[in-house]
Amino acid sequence: MNISISLDSVYVPSEDIVSRDIVGKRVIVPIGSGIGDIEDEIYMLNETGRAIWDKLDGEKSLQEIAETLAVEYNAPTVEVKKDVLGIVAELFRRKMVVAVEKD
């Protein structure tokens, strides 16, 4: 399946997961049925992934998140955008985030 994630889109964590901080990493675990085999679907985010995850509030677009993180980490915006798009695409593929429809 080819997933297209847009910088203009807004995402929020799925209601079918729980996430916890364990030893400095964010661990995401599916709780809903149909998400997958629990052993295959537990997902750990590194520092970059965690910074992105923490900003997925259902309000800010991925563009806004990337720009904020680029400033916070003093990193090139182009690179941060690639990271944001890649991580959100993977989380979306795993049904751990959902798109929010803007009015």
Backbone bond lengths (Angstrom), bond angles and torsions (degrees), N, CA, C in turn:
res aa  C-N    CA-C-N  psi(-1)  N-CA   C-N-CA  omega(-1)  CA-C   N-CA-C  phi
1 M - - - 1.452 - - 1.526 108.89 -
2 N 1.326 116.95 130.09 1.451 122.56 179.52 1.526 108.72 -94.43
3 I 1.329 117.08 119.01 1.453 122.21 -177.45 1.521 108.91 -104.75
4 S 1.316 115.51 129.31 1.454 120.29 177.41 1.522 108.42 -111.39
5 I 1.316 115.94 114.78 1.458 122.32 179.99 1.519 107.18 -107.99
6 S 1.320 116.85 130.18 1.453 121.91 -176.46 1.529 111.13 -105.92
7 L 1.315 116.02 143.58 1.464 120.78 176.56 1.531 111.82 -65.04
8 D 1.334 116.85 -21.31 1.465 120.60 179.07 1.521 112.77 -81.54
9 S 1.323 116.89 -12.57 1.467 121.31 -176.56 1.522 112.12 -80.31
10 V 1.319 113.85 159.97 1.461 122.53 -179.99 1.530 107.42 -120.80
11 Y 1.333 116.35 136.32 1.460 121.33 -177.91 1.521 110.53 -129.61
12 V 1.317 114.35 158.89 1.455 121.49 178.64 1.531 107.03 -144.69
13 P 1.345 118.31 149.88 1.462 119.14 176.00 1.529 111.60 -57.75
14 S 1.304 115.91 142.46 1.459 122.57 178.03 1.522 110.44 -65.49
15 E 1.316 115.11 150.96 1.466 119.91 174.77 1.525 111.31 -76.18
16 D 1.330 117.20 -7.70 1.466 122.42 -177.38 1.526 112.96 -95.84
17 I 1.330 116.65 19.69 1.469 120.46 177.81 1.524 109.32 -135.37
18 V 1.320 114.79 162.96 1.459 121.52 166.22 1.521 106.07 -126.51
19 S 1.324 115.57 149.74 1.462 118.32 177.33 1.515 108.79 -133.15
20 R 1.315 114.50 144.82 1.456 121.61 -179.43 1.516 109.04 -142.10
21 D 1.326 115.07 151.88 1.458 120.62 172.87 1.516 108.17 -90.26
22 I 1.326 115.49 124.96 1.459 121.74 178.95 1.525 107.52 -134.15
23 V 1.303 116.44 118.45 1.456 123.65 178.50 1.540 111.24 49.93
24 G 1.311 116.25 48.24 1.446 120.92 175.52 1.513 116.16 77.21
25 K 1.314 117.95 3.70 1.462 121.34 177.94 1.526 108.61 -120.03
26 R 1.324 115.30 153.41 1.462 120.68 175.16 1.520 107.75 -93.30
27 V 1.328 116.14 124.82 1.455 122.46 178.60 1.519 107.70 -108.86
28 I 1.328 115.93 128.49 1.463 122.02 -179.45 1.527 107.62 -114.52
29 V 1.331 115.24 128.63 1.459 121.13 -176.96 1.529 109.05 -127.18
30 P 1.335 117.88 128.33 1.463 120.27 176.78 1.525 110.55 -71.35
31 I 1.321 116.50 140.90 1.466 120.04 176.22 1.517 111.84 -120.23
32 G 1.332 117.70 -15.37 1.457 121.10 -178.26 1.505 111.62 -85.22
33 S 1.302 114.98 155.59 1.460 119.05 176.86 1.521 109.68 -73.96
34 G 1.309 115.47 148.90 1.450 121.19 176.91 1.517 114.28 84.31
35 I 1.315 118.19 2.80 1.462 119.48 179.77 1.520 109.85 -83.19
36 G 1.309 117.54 -32.54 1.460 118.19 177.53 1.511 111.80 147.02
37 D 1.309 114.74 177.71 1.454 122.14 176.85 1.526 108.19 -68.46
38 I 1.313 117.08 124.32 1.467 122.39 -174.02 1.524 112.27 -53.52
39 E 1.311 118.54 -37.85 1.462 120.66 -178.83 1.525 111.57 -67.92
40 D 1.328 116.67 -31.82 1.453 120.58 -179.81 1.522 112.96 -85.90
41 E 1.316 117.68 -17.91 1.444 120.34 -170.26 1.522 115.45 -106.51
42 I 1.314 119.37 -7.14 1.461 119.55 173.82 1.521 106.76 -64.79
43 Y 1.303 116.01 132.63 1.464 120.43 -172.70 1.518 109.04 -130.26
44 M 1.327 116.15 132.06 1.458 120.98 178.86 1.520 109.37 -112.19
45 L 1.322 115.48 132.77 1.449 121.19 177.72 1.517 110.38 -101.46
46 N 1.313 115.73 136.23 1.463 120.64 174.24 1.533 108.17 -78.57
47 E 1.319 117.47 -171.88 1.466 121.26 -177.32 1.532 111.70 -59.41
48 T 1.321 116.68 -42.42 1.463 120.34 179.49 1.520 110.88 -64.27
49 G 1.322 116.12 -48.42 1.456 120.68 179.04 1.512 112.36 -60.95
50 R 1.307 115.96 -40.36 1.462 120.73 179.47 1.531 110.94 -64.83
51 A 1.326 117.58 -41.17 1.465 121.20 178.97 1.533 110.20 -61.74
52 I 1.323 116.84 -39.89 1.462 121.35 177.79 1.527 109.62 -68.39
53 W 1.323 116.77 -49.63 1.471 122.34 -179.18 1.528 111.05 -54.01
54 D 1.307 116.62 -44.14 1.464 120.87 -177.51 1.523 113.06 -64.26
55 K 1.327 117.54 -18.09 1.462 121.16 -179.26 1.530 112.98 -100.26
56 L 1.324 118.01 -3.04 1.462 121.45 178.24 1.525 108.77 -79.16
57 D 1.324 115.55 83.42 1.458 121.28 -171.98 1.523 114.49 -106.63
58 G 1.335 117.00 2.72 1.456 119.72 -178.72 1.517 112.83 80.55
59 E 1.316 117.36 4.32 1.466 121.85 -178.62 1.529 111.39 -118.42
60 K 1.328 116.29 -45.77 1.464 121.33 -175.36 1.528 110.70 -88.15
61 S 1.332 115.23 140.04 1.472 119.97 174.78 1.528 108.54 -74.16
62 L 1.302 115.61 164.42 1.464 119.66 176.88 1.525 110.28 -63.43
63 Q 1.322 116.99 -31.85 1.464 121.20 175.56 1.529 109.92 -60.16
64 E 1.335 117.13 -48.11 1.469 121.26 -179.89 1.530 111.14 -63.39
65 I 1.322 115.79 -40.62 1.464 120.49 179.10 1.529 109.90 -62.76
66 A 1.337 116.96 -46.01 1.469 120.97 -179.39 1.527 110.81 -61.83
67 E 1.309 116.88 -43.69 1.467 119.94 -179.81 1.527 111.47 -64.32
68 T 1.317 117.12 -41.22 1.467 121.45 178.16 1.524 110.78 -62.83
69 L 1.334 116.67 -46.30 1.467 120.65 -179.34 1.524 111.96 -66.28
70 A 1.324 117.01 -36.07 1.468 120.42 178.59 1.529 109.90 -60.72
71 V 1.325 116.37 -40.19 1.470 120.39 178.26 1.525 110.25 -70.61
72 E 1.344 116.96 -47.14 1.470 121.25 -177.97 1.528 112.07 -59.09
73 Y 1.328 117.08 -38.51 1.462 121.16 -175.65 1.527 112.82 -102.79
74 N 1.328 116.31 3.50 1.457 120.94 -179.23 1.537 110.44 50.64
75 A 1.335 114.41 51.44 1.464 121.72 -175.92 1.526 109.67 -120.61
76 P 1.317 117.46 156.40 1.464 120.34 178.34 1.534 111.19 -62.57
77 T 1.312 116.60 128.93 1.464 121.50 -177.44 1.521 111.96 -57.57
78 V 1.323 117.65 -38.02 1.474 121.55 -179.76 1.528 110.23 -59.56
79 E 1.315 117.07 -44.16 1.471 120.85 179.94 1.524 111.53 -68.20
80 V 1.319 116.30 -41.00 1.470 120.25 179.66 1.527 109.86 -64.14
81 K 1.315 117.59 -40.42 1.470 120.84 177.93 1.520 110.61 -59.59
82 K 1.336 117.26 -43.29 1.472 120.69 177.81 1.522 110.61 -60.48
83 D 1.338 117.03 -43.86 1.468 121.02 179.11 1.523 111.18 -62.47
84 V 1.328 116.01 -46.06 1.467 120.49 -179.17 1.529 110.15 -61.20
85 L 1.324 116.94 -48.61 1.465 120.45 -179.81 1.529 111.41 -61.30
86 G 1.325 116.97 -42.97 1.465 120.45 -178.66 1.519 112.78 -65.34
87 I 1.313 116.46 -45.79 1.464 119.81 -178.11 1.526 110.91 -68.88
88 V 1.326 117.35 -43.98 1.464 119.55 179.72 1.527 111.21 -65.44
89 A 1.323 118.11 -36.72 1.467 120.90 176.51 1.525 110.61 -61.08
90 E 1.325 116.69 -42.99 1.471 120.16 178.89 1.527 111.16 -66.41
91 L 1.319 117.15 -43.10 1.471 120.68 178.61 1.528 110.63 -64.76
92 F 1.316 117.26 -38.32 1.463 121.55 177.82 1.527 110.43 -65.77
93 R 1.316 115.90 -43.92 1.471 120.71 178.79 1.523 110.90 -58.84
94 R 1.326 115.69 -36.78 1.461 121.24 -179.84 1.527 112.81 -85.26
95 K 1.340 117.14 3.62 1.470 123.84 179.30 1.523 112.37 63.28
96 M 1.321 116.44 30.57 1.462 121.26 179.95 1.528 112.09 -96.31
97 V 1.340 116.91 -14.23 1.458 122.29 171.72 1.525 107.38 -132.95
98 V 1.322 115.27 156.47 1.455 121.63 177.01 1.522 109.26 -130.62
99 A 1.318 115.94 150.74 1.462 120.87 177.33 1.519 109.58 -75.81
100 V 1.307 115.63 145.66 1.455 122.51 177.36 1.526 107.35 -105.26
101 E 1.319 115.80 128.43 1.464 120.14 177.94 1.511 109.36 -78.10
102 K 1.336 116.02 126.36 1.462 121.45 177.51 1.523 108.93 -86.33
103 D 1.327 115.66 139.95 1.479 120.38 178.38 1.497 112.37 -76.02
